[in-house]
Each structure stands twice: as C-alpha cells, then as structure tokens.
Amino acid sequence: MEKKNIDWANLGFGYLPTDKRFVANFKDGAWDEGALTEDATINMSECAGVLQYCQSCFEGMKAYTTEDGRTVVFRPDLNAARMADSCRRLEMPVFPEDKFIEAVAQTVKANEAYVPPFGSGATLYIRPFMFGIGPVIGVKPSTDYQFRVFTTPVGPYFKGGVKSLTLKISDFDRAAPHGTGDIKAGLNYAMSLHPIVQAHNEGYDENMYLDAATRTKVEETGGANFLFVTKDGKIVTPKSPTILPSITRRSLMYVAKEYLGLEVEEREIFKDELPEFVECGLCGTAAVISPVGKVVDHGKEIVFANSATEMGPVTKKLYDTLTGIQMGKIEAPEGWIYEIK
C-alpha cells in the first residue's frame, strides 16, 4: 500500500487524525457489532457517566512496519486482557477480548497508509478506549457504553537522541492500597496531571511515586514502570498490587532472561536501596525504555552511574533486543507478533 505523504522524520508524539476509527456501542445489555467510521467526533449527553464520574479506561499499543514490509502489532492479546480487567473494576461491560483484537486489526488495516515505513523511527500509535455514555446523575454505573479505537502516526519518543531523565520523589500519592492503581483508568492519569506539571515547573522530567501506605517502597511514575540494574547485572523491578502491570515491562523481563541470559527478579524495592543500583529505566509503550540518570529525594541526589547521561549498557541491550523483535529483525516468541493481513 502506498504510504501517505507525511514527513515521517519530523513527526512529534501528538495526535494526527487518520481516515477511519472503530466504534461499538453497548445498549440494552449487549454490544452491537461495531463498525468503522470516518467521523472523529463523539455526541453524548451532558450527563454522560464519563463526564460526571470519570467512568473510562483505555489502552495503548503500536503498529510497526517490519524489515520485510509486514504491518504488525505487538502483543494485542495482553492489551485486550488488561482492558477487560479495567472494565470489571470500573463496573463496565467487558468488550470481548477476541473482538478487541479484531477491532484493532480492522482499524490498523483501514489506516495502513499511515503506518510509517521501516527505518523512519516513527510508528502508528493505537488507542482503544471505553467510556460510560449513558446519562447518570446518581452515583452509579452508566447503563450505556461506547468502545472506540483510533490511530495516529507518531514520531520517535526521543527527538535528537536518548538523554537520561531526572526524577523527583513526589510528595503526592499515585494510588491508594486496594484502589485503582493496577488498572488503566482515566481517573489515575487525571490525578497525576498536577504533580507532573509541578515537577516540570521545578525542572524535573517525571515523578517517582512511593507506596501510599508506608512511603518507603518504589512504585512507578505517572505513566511507566521502573526497571533497575544491580552492580552484578541482575534486572530488578518493583512488585506491588497498586502499580499497573506494564506489557512492555513484562516483555523486557522475558527478553532479559530468555534472550540475554540475565537474572531477573520482581520484588518490593525500598527507597533506601536506590543508591545500590547502577542503571534505571522507565518501561512503557511510547519509548520502550527511557533511561533515568538520577532521582532527587528532597534535595538529596541519587545518581545511577551507568545511566547518568545516556542509556546504560544493560538497558541498551534490552532496548535493542525488544525493538528488534518488534521490527522483525529478531525472531519473536510465539504469539508476540500479530500480523495485519
């Protein structure tokens, strides 16, 4: 398929409408078949559940052009399962997981001309989301819902090369014990906006959130999981019931163990341990791994020596291996790559 005439090399990480999006509606206790539409607008009641009580969840993934010219999506089955978990927690009807994957595939196929070419550094970002569209005024779940998928081409997350981030330990809490930290709910991101703006105003790139119960253990940032490297090359990542189970992190841990032969461990990580690590990275769909150079704890700087200015050697191997799998340069584990046909 002929690609759109877009300056792929200069794309930012923002919204650029594509031709089609998928829409399905839940009404009278059942989902309709859903369909592609060219209409990018949403009409709803002023009393819609999403507007009154923030009943919404979403997912994020990417489509890539592989080295041999195929269009693929990375592990959409895990996104489907995670959205199902989010829906159950928010008392929203689960959009069937097989239908989720079909909707993603239909939307990418319809916008295949927007999938950036191999080697451009750009990708097609995919955003499935669901929200309460029925009117509610009492505090209760909506009766009607809408599930949508849109796509937008995005440039590389790191413009001008990878540079290490500086984080601050936040005085705000990201998620309460037994709250919604482990699902991808819109409300989690709404409450993180003030802390991230404050962090940016103070010269930091992101926040490091601690557990709300004891404020002694590392959790995550507003939108990414942590990954640390010890002096002897072990990969360690936080274990907590209040952080989002990142698909990228899960994939990186597998790659570390099965492809690179590294020791991996998921466990509680205490703030006091931070000086013992030599590398730190943030895991997420947008950048795969963002290197962290230092964390500032109320004026005290904790520097990760091997990722102080750029991606450390271990996280670089992880990054290169996972992106190689995504782009078709390295053979993928079974089921990881979903081809759009």
C-alpha positions in Angstrom: 0.0 0.0 0.0 1.2 3.5 -0.9 2.0 5.5 2.2 0.7 8.9 3.0 2.8 11.9 2.0 3.9 12.7 5.6 7.3 14.0 6.8 7.8 10.9 8.9 11.2 12.0 10.2 9.8 15.1 11.8 6.6 13.7 13.4 6.1 14.5 17.0 4.3 12.5 19.7 0.9 14.1 19.2 -2.5 13.5 17.6 -2.8 13.5 13.8 -6.2 12.2 12.7 -6.3 9.2 10.4 -9.1 8.2 8.0 -11.0 5.6 10.0 -11.8 4.6 13.6 -13.8 1.7 15.1 -16.9 2.3 17.2 -19.1 -0.2 19.0 -22.0 0.6 21.4 -23.3 -1.3 24.5 -27.0 -0.7 24.9 -29.9 -2.8 26.5 -27.3 -5.2 27.9 -25.4 -6.1 24.8 -22.7 -4.9 22.4 -23.6 -4.3 18.8 -21.3 -5.5 16.0 -19.4 -2.2 15.8 -18.1 -0.7 12.5 -15.5 1.6 11.1 -16.4 5.3 10.6 -14.8 8.4 9.3 -16.4 10.5 12.0 -13.9 11.5 14.6 -16.4 13.3 16.8 -18.5 11.9 19.7 -22.0 13.1 20.6 -23.2 12.4 24.1 -25.5 13.7 26.9 -24.1 16.4 29.2 -25.0 13.9 31.9 -22.9 11.0 30.4 -21.3 8.8 33.0 -17.8 9.6 31.7 -18.4 13.3 32.3 -19.9 13.0 35.7 -18.0 10.2 37.4 -15.0 9.6 35.1 -16.1 6.1 34.1 -13.5 5.4 31.5 -10.5 3.2 30.7 -8.1 2.9 27.8 -5.1 1.0 26.3 -2.1 2.0 24.2 -0.1 0.0 21.7 1.7 0.4 18.4 1.7 -0.9 14.8 5.0 -1.2 13.0 6.3 -1.8 9.5 8.8 -4.7 9.8 12.1 -5.0 7.9 10.4 -7.3 5.4 7.5 -4.9 4.9 4.7 -6.5 7.0 2.4 -4.5 9.2 2.4 -5.9 12.8 1.0 -5.1 16.3 2.9 -6.1 19.4 1.0 -8.5 21.8 -2.5 -7.1 21.5 -3.9 -10.0 23.4 -2.4 -8.7 26.6 -3.9 -5.2 26.0 -7.3 -6.9 25.5 -6.9 -8.8 28.8 -5.8 -5.8 30.7 -8.7 -3.7 29.4 -11.1 -6.5 30.5 -9.6 -6.2 34.0 -10.1 -2.4 33.9 -13.7 -2.8 32.9 -14.5 -5.3 35.6 -13.0 -3.0 38.3 -15.0 0.0 37.0 -18.3 -1.9 36.6 -18.2 -1.5 32.9 -19.2 -4.3 30.4 -16.2 -6.2 29.1 -15.7 -5.8 25.4 -14.9 -9.4 24.3 -11.2 -9.9 24.0 -11.3 -11.6 20.6 -13.5 -8.7 19.3 -11.0 -6.2 20.8 -8.2 -7.7 18.7 -10.4 -7.8 15.6 -11.3 -4.1 16.1 -7.6 -3.2 16.5 -6.8 -5.1 13.3 -9.6 -3.5 11.3 -8.6 0.0 12.4 -5.0 -0.5 11.6 -5.8 -2.1 8.2 -8.1 0.8 7.3 -5.3 3.2 8.1 -2.4 1.2 6.8 -1.2 4.1 4.7 -0.4 5.9 7.9 1.8 3.2 9.3 5.3 4.7 9.0 7.8 3.0 6.8 10.5 0.8 8.3 13.6 2.7 9.4 11.7 6.0 9.8 11.8 5.9 13.6 8.0 6.5 13.6 5.1 4.2 14.4 1.3 4.1 14.3 0.0 4.6 17.8 -3.3 2.7 18.6 -5.6 3.9 21.3 -8.6 1.6 22.2 -10.8 3.2 24.9 -14.2 2.8 26.5 -16.4 5.1 28.5 -19.9 5.5 30.0 -22.0 7.3 27.5 -25.4 6.9 29.1 -26.8 9.7 31.4 -26.4 9.3 35.1 -26.9 11.7 37.9 -26.9 9.4 40.9 -23.5 7.9 41.8 -23.8 4.6 39.9 -22.5 2.9 36.8 -23.8 4.1 33.4 -26.2 1.8 31.5 -24.8 2.5 28.1 -21.1 2.4 26.9 -19.1 3.1 23.8 -15.9 1.3 22.8 -13.6 3.0 20.2 -10.3 2.6 18.6 -8.4 5.4 16.8 -4.9 5.5 15.4 -2.4 8.3 14.9 1.2 8.2 13.5 3.8 9.3 16.0 7.5 10.1 15.8 10.2 8.7 17.9 9.8 9.4 21.6 13.4 10.7 21.8 14.0 13.6 19.5 17.7 14.3 19.0 18.9 11.2 20.7 18.3 9.4 24.1 19.1 11.5 27.1 18.8 10.4 30.7 15.9 11.8 32.8 15.9 13.4 36.2 13.1 12.4 38.5 11.9 13.7 41.9 10.4 11.7 44.6 6.9 13.0 44.8 5.0 14.0 47.9 1.8 13.0 46.2 0.4 9.5 46.1 -0.3 7.9 42.8 -2.6 5.1 44.0 -4.2 4.0 47.3 -3.9 0.5 48.7 -6.9 -1.5 47.3 -7.5 1.4 44.9 -7.3 1.5 41.1 -3.5 1.7 40.6 -3.4 -1.7 38.9 -5.9 -0.8 36.1 -5.6 1.6 33.2 -8.3 4.0 34.3 -8.5 7.6 33.0 -9.0 8.8 36.6 -5.5 7.6 37.5 -4.0 9.9 34.9 -6.2 12.8 35.8 -4.9 12.9 39.3 -1.3 12.7 38.1 -1.5 15.9 36.0 -0.9 18.4 38.8 2.1 16.5 40.2 3.7 16.2 36.7 3.2 19.9 35.9 4.7 20.8 39.3 7.6 18.5 38.6 8.2 20.1 35.2 8.0 23.6 36.7 10.7 22.6 39.1 13.0 21.3 36.3 12.3 17.6 36.6 11.3 15.2 33.9 9.0 13.0 35.9 7.9 11.9 39.4 8.9 8.8 41.3 5.9 7.7 43.3 6.2 5.7 46.5 3.7 3.4 48.1 0.9 5.3 49.8 0.7 3.1 52.8 4.3 3.4 54.1 6.1 5.8 51.6 9.1 3.6 51.8 8.8 1.5 48.6 9.2 2.4 44.9 6.1 2.1 42.8 6.1 3.8 39.4 5.9 7.1 37.6 2.6 8.7 36.4 2.7 6.5 33.2 5.6 4.0 33.3 7.0 1.1 35.4 10.5 1.1 36.8 13.3 -1.3 35.9 16.7 -1.3 37.8 20.0 -3.0 37.2 22.3 -4.1 40.0 26.1 -3.9 40.0 26.3 -7.6 39.0 23.8 -7.2 36.1 20.6 -8.5 37.7 17.4 -6.9 36.5 15.1 -5.9 39.3 11.6 -4.5 39.0 9.1 -3.4 41.7 6.3 -5.8 42.8 3.2 -4.1 44.2 -0.6 -4.7 43.9 -1.0 -0.9 43.2 1.1 -0.5 40.1 -0.1 -1.0 36.5 1.1 -4.4 35.0 3.1 -3.0 32.1 3.1 -5.2 29.0 6.4 -3.6 28.0 8.0 -4.4 31.4 6.7 -8.0 31.2 8.2 -8.4 27.8 11.5 -6.9 28.8 11.8 -9.2 31.8 11.2 -12.2 29.5 13.8 -10.9 27.0 16.3 -10.3 29.8 16.0 -13.9 31.0 15.4 -15.9 27.8 17.3 -13.9 25.2 20.1 -12.3 27.2 20.6 -14.9 29.9 20.3 -12.3 32.7 19.0 -13.0 36.2 15.6 -11.2 36.8 13.7 -10.5 40.0 10.3 -8.9 40.7 10.1 -7.9 44.4 9.5 -5.0 46.7 12.1 -2.3 46.2 12.7 0.1 49.1 13.7 3.7 48.5 16.7 3.2 50.7 18.0 0.7 48.1 18.2 3.1 45.2 21.9 4.1 45.7 22.8 0.4 45.2 21.6 0.3 41.5 23.8 1.3 38.6 21.1 1.7 36.0 17.5 2.7 36.0 14.9 2.8 33.2 11.2 3.6 32.7 9.2 1.0 30.8 6.3 1.9 28.5 4.8 1.7 25.1 5.9 5.2 24.0 9.7 4.8 24.4 10.1 1.1 25.4 12.8 2.1 27.9 13.6 5.7 29.0 16.9 5.9 30.9 16.9 7.6 34.3 20.1 9.4 35.3 19.2 10.5 38.8 16.4 10.7 41.4 16.2 13.7 43.7 14.8 12.9 47.2 14.0 16.3 48.7 17.4 17.8 47.8 19.4 14.6 48.0 20.7 13.3 44.6 20.8 9.6 43.9 22.8 9.0 40.7 22.7 5.8 38.7 26.3 5.7 37.5 25.9 3.7 34.3 22.8 5.6 33.0 23.8 9.0 34.4 23.8 10.7 30.9 22.6 8.1 28.4 21.1 4.6 28.3 23.2 2.2 30.3 24.7 -0.9 28.6 22.3 -3.4 30.1 19.2 -1.4 29.4 20.6 -0.7 25.9 20.8 -4.4 25.2 17.2 -4.9 26.4 16.0 -2.0 24.3 17.8 -3.2 21.1 16.5 -6.8 21.6 12.9 -5.9 22.2 12.7 -3.3 19.4 14.5 -5.9 17.1 11.7 -8.3 17.9 9.0 -5.7 17.3 10.5 -4.7 14.0 11.0 -8.2 12.7 14.8 -8.2 12.9 14.9 -10.8 15.7 12.7 -13.9 15.9 9.9 -13.3 18.3 8.5 -15.7 20.9 5.3 -17.4 19.7 2.3 -15.2 19.8 4.1 -11.9 20.4 3.6 -10.5 16.9 0.2 -10.1 15.4 0.3 -9.5 11.6 -2.3 -7.3 10.0 -3.5 -9.0 6.8 
